[in-house]
Structure formats: C-alpha cells, structure tokens
Amino acid sequence: MNRRWTRRAMIAGGTVVGGLAAAGGLSALACSGNRTLAALDPDRLRAGLADIVAPARIGAAYGSGRSRETLLAELAAKPGLCAAAGHECPATLRAAFRAQVAEDFRSGDVVVADRFVVARSEGIVAALGVGAAT
C-alpha cells in the first residue's frame, strides 16, 4: 500500500512540475516583447520607477525646464529605453531599463538631480513618469 501511494505521489508531482514548466514557457513567450511603433509608449516605462531612489524628487529636478517633447527626444536617443518601452512584460521591461542605466554609468552619461547622481536614463524616466516636464 505504501509503495502504491508513493508511485501515485510521484506521478502527480511530475504532472504538476510539467504543468508549471509549460506555464513558465508560455510566460516567457508573452514577455518576448512587442516591437510595433504603437507599443513604444513612454508611459510603460513607469515600471522602471520602482528601481529609482526618490523618483518624484529626481523627476522634478531633471524635468524642470524641459518640455515633454524634449524628454521624448532624449528617450529616443537611448536605444535601451526604446527597447524597454517596447516590452509588455514588466520584468523584461525592468531588466532592459536596468541594462540601459548600467550602460549610462559605464559611458559616464550621468547627471546630478536634486543632489542625486543618476544615470541620464533614470532622469528621463523619472521626469516622464512623474509628469514633471513643463
């Protein structure tokens, strides 16, 4: 009796693990990114705000004196931000955003916003995310 129960438990466990693996594969396909022009919506980058320390302060400081059009032009000059804005999956978007921030620091493209030294990409996203552009 004990041996039969173990076999059933193993079969059931294998089925559950297989189902979870299939669901994970489908999730990865959903996060592959949507690269259409309509998908390049800067409002999607708000998911990146979670990775910025004090986004309201940085956004207000960086966006001060910059129009939304100027910020969008700066965003367009950052290929990593454009790629991030094209993703529908928040985890993939945040990973692309973090990669662009790391590239900004590597290349020395940093700014001081309200006494914070941040990557220019962080300033752009924070300013667009909090609506600080004038």
C-alpha positions as CSV (number, residue, x, y, z in Angstrom):
1,M,0.0,0.0,0.0
2,N,2.8,2.4,0.9
3,R,4.6,1.7,-2.4
4,R,1.5,2.4,-4.4
5,W,0.9,5.7,-2.7
6,T,4.5,6.8,-3.4
7,R,4.1,5.9,-7.1
8,R,0.9,8.0,-7.3
9,A,2.5,10.8,-5.5
10,M,5.4,10.7,-7.9
11,I,3.1,10.7,-11.0
12,A,1.1,13.6,-9.6
13,G,4.2,15.5,-8.7
14,G,5.6,15.0,-12.1
15,T,2.4,16.2,-13.7
16,V,2.4,19.4,-11.5
17,V,6.0,20.1,-12.3
18,G,5.4,19.6,-16.0
19,G,2.4,21.9,-15.9
20,L,4.4,24.6,-14.2
21,A,7.2,24.3,-16.7
22,A,4.8,24.6,-19.6
23,A,3.2,27.7,-17.9
24,G,6.7,29.2,-17.4
25,G,7.5,28.7,-21.1
26,L,4.3,30.4,-22.1
27,S,5.1,33.3,-19.8
28,A,8.5,33.6,-21.4
29,L,6.8,33.8,-24.8
30,A,4.5,36.5,-23.6
31,C,7.5,38.5,-22.4
32,S,9.3,38.3,-25.7
33,G,8.4,41.9,-26.4
34,N,6.1,43.8,-28.7
35,R,8.2,45.9,-31.1
36,T,5.5,47.8,-33.0
37,L,5.6,51.6,-33.1
38,A,2.3,51.7,-31.1
39,A,4.0,49.7,-28.4
40,L,6.7,52.3,-27.9
41,D,4.7,54.1,-25.2
42,P,6.9,56.0,-22.7
43,D,4.2,55.6,-20.1
44,R,5.2,51.9,-20.0
45,L,8.5,53.0,-18.5
46,R,6.7,53.8,-15.3
47,A,7.5,50.3,-14.2
48,G,11.2,51.4,-14.1
49,L,10.3,54.0,-11.4
50,A,10.4,51.2,-8.8
51,D,14.2,50.9,-9.5
52,I,14.8,54.7,-8.9
53,V,15.5,56.1,-5.5
54,A,13.2,59.1,-4.9
55,P,11.7,59.2,-8.4
56,A,9.5,62.2,-7.6
57,R,12.4,64.3,-6.5
58,I,14.7,63.2,-9.3
59,G,11.9,63.6,-11.9
60,A,11.0,67.1,-10.7
61,A,14.7,68.2,-10.7
62,Y,15.6,66.6,-14.1
63,G,12.3,67.6,-15.8
64,S,12.5,71.2,-14.6
65,G,12.7,73.5,-17.7
66,R,12.4,70.5,-20.1
67,S,9.3,70.1,-22.2
68,R,7.7,66.6,-22.7
69,E,8.9,66.8,-26.3
70,T,12.5,67.4,-25.2
71,L,12.3,64.4,-22.8
72,L,10.8,62.2,-25.5
73,A,13.7,63.2,-27.9
74,E,16.2,62.3,-25.1
75,L,14.3,59.0,-24.7
76,A,14.5,58.3,-28.4
77,A,18.3,58.8,-28.3
78,K,18.6,56.0,-25.8
79,P,18.2,52.7,-27.6
80,G,17.9,50.7,-24.4
81,L,15.0,52.9,-23.3
82,C,13.2,52.5,-26.6
83,A,13.7,48.7,-26.3
84,A,12.4,48.7,-22.7
85,A,9.3,50.8,-23.8
86,G,8.5,48.1,-26.4
87,H,8.1,45.3,-23.8
88,E,4.8,44.3,-22.4
89,C,6.2,42.2,-19.6
90,P,7.1,44.3,-16.5
91,A,10.0,42.0,-15.6
92,T,11.5,42.2,-19.1
93,L,10.9,45.9,-19.2
94,R,12.7,46.5,-15.9
95,A,15.6,44.3,-17.0
96,A,16.0,46.3,-20.2
97,F,15.8,49.6,-18.2
98,R,18.4,48.4,-15.7
99,A,20.7,47.4,-18.7
100,Q,20.4,51.0,-20.1
101,V,21.1,52.5,-16.7
102,A,24.2,50.4,-16.3
103,E,25.3,51.4,-19.8
104,D,24.9,55.1,-18.9
105,F,27.1,54.7,-15.9
106,R,29.7,52.8,-17.9
107,S,29.8,55.5,-20.5
108,G,29.7,58.3,-18.0
109,D,26.3,59.7,-19.0
110,V,25.3,60.7,-15.5
111,V,23.6,63.8,-14.2
112,V,23.0,65.4,-10.8
113,A,19.3,65.8,-10.0
114,D,18.4,67.1,-6.6
115,R,21.8,66.1,-5.2
116,F,21.5,62.5,-6.5
117,V,24.0,61.3,-9.1
118,V,21.8,59.3,-11.5
119,A,22.1,57.9,-15.0
120,R,20.5,60.2,-17.6
121,S,18.1,57.3,-18.4
122,E,16.9,57.4,-14.8
123,G,16.3,61.2,-15.0
124,I,14.4,60.8,-18.3
125,V,12.1,58.0,-16.9
126,A,11.6,59.8,-13.6
127,A,10.7,63.1,-15.3
128,L,8.3,61.4,-17.8
129,G,6.9,59.1,-15.0
130,V,6.0,61.8,-12.6
131,G,4.8,64.3,-15.1
132,A,7.5,66.9,-14.1
133,A,8.0,68.1,-17.7
134,T,6.9,71.7,-18.2
